[in-house]
Amino acid sequence: MGKWEMVRLGDVGNILTGNTPKTNDPKNYISNDICFFKPSDIDEDKVSILNESENHISNYAKEKARIAPVNSVLVTCIGIVGKIGIIKKEGSFNQQINCILPNSDICETRYLAYAILNIRHHLNHIANAAVVPIINKSQFSDVQIPVPPLDAQEKIADILDHASALIEKRKAQIAKLDLLVKSQFIQMFGSPVANTHKWETGTIRDIVTEAKYGTSNPSIVGGQYPYLRMNNITYSGHLDINDLKYIDMPENEIEKYIVRKGDVLFNRTNSKELVGKTCVFDLDEPMIIAGYIIRVRLNERATPYYLSAVLNSDYGKQTLREMCKAIIGQANINAQELQDIRILIPPVELQYHFTNLVRAIENAKTEMQHGLHRLEVLYKSLMQKCFSGEDV
């Protein structure tokens, strides 16, 4: 692939550190003339293509801001270090971001973005992490990347673009399956507010046999039981056991805190945006729940997947937000308040039909997630090969 050289980022192109025009001058933000990029606009673990930003500044603020030309590479250097984006329209950016406009005679934009993404672990290693990880402009400029001839850079960028596109396509397919569950819920049961099907109405209390809190005991290394905490429930309503802790539990207390297949898990304490995360525990291996989770068991009038879908619906999320409106700091919805939430109680036979549909969708989703994992492993392997100087 020709000669490779290690080149400092400071020699690849011009580096700028962003700033924020004064927020106490309303003229800086009076109109949405120019994109103002922040770390939240940039995804993790991939090269983001940035066509738009959540925040903007006015033309009045342009001379006070740092402006990044089209095809500049943005790199977060404070907080979450190493998020990478390529901007596709002229924009400004805040002080948490460094911008590189590469010299086109030395480095191709897409290649530069992937090369920095490939050394993200190194960026995190050199960040001064006393409180908040930070890489200053001098440190950033001294970081080196391998730079092959431009034709090799184009080839590498094309390969990684293709692999990245396959991953994003698979993620989009998985996201569509989540939307399919929500659309099936509305199609079968209608709006919980309008109740166009004239289902019986009641509260969660009417379909519950028990709602119990988990244990406040801490996790321990080498514990006997997997220990579910609030981060193991996703906002979209799934159980995530990728980061499990473990706990020991006296034999006489196990039944108080254990969860079994078919239990509904409700995250009772969290930030106002996240309180009320709900999922169905559908694993064969019993686990212990932490105190921030309520274990809900249902009677014969409802299925776990129906209740979980209600609380994860737009109606459920809005209801939970309204319950948390007046709370300052961490929000809490206790077991009694949870059971007071009003719901529709459609025929249980229809709920079982919905449950079967959800399980079929979840099975398809699991297969797609396995495929996604394989693509991600392939992508990492390609990254290593591409930046090792081997032919690809």
ABEGO torsion letter per residue (X at the ends): XEBBBBBBAAAABBBBBBBBBBAABAAAAABBABBBBBAAABBBGBBBBBABBABBBBAAAAAABBBBBBGBBBBBABEBBGBBBBBABBBBBBAABBBBBBBAAABBAAAAAAAAAAAAAAAAAABBAAABBBBBAAAAAABBBBBBBAAAAAAAAAAAAAAAAAAAAAAAAAAAAAAAAAAAAAAAAEBAAAGAAGBBBBBAAAABABBBBBBABBBBBGBABBBBBAAABBAAGBBBAABBBBBBBBAAAAAAABBBBGBBBBBABBBAAABGBBBBBABABBBBBBAABBBBBBBAABBAAAAAAAAABAAAAAAAAAAAAABBEBBBBBAAAAAABBBBBBBAAAAAAAAAAAAAAAAAAAAAAAAAAAAAAAAAAAAAAAAAGBBX
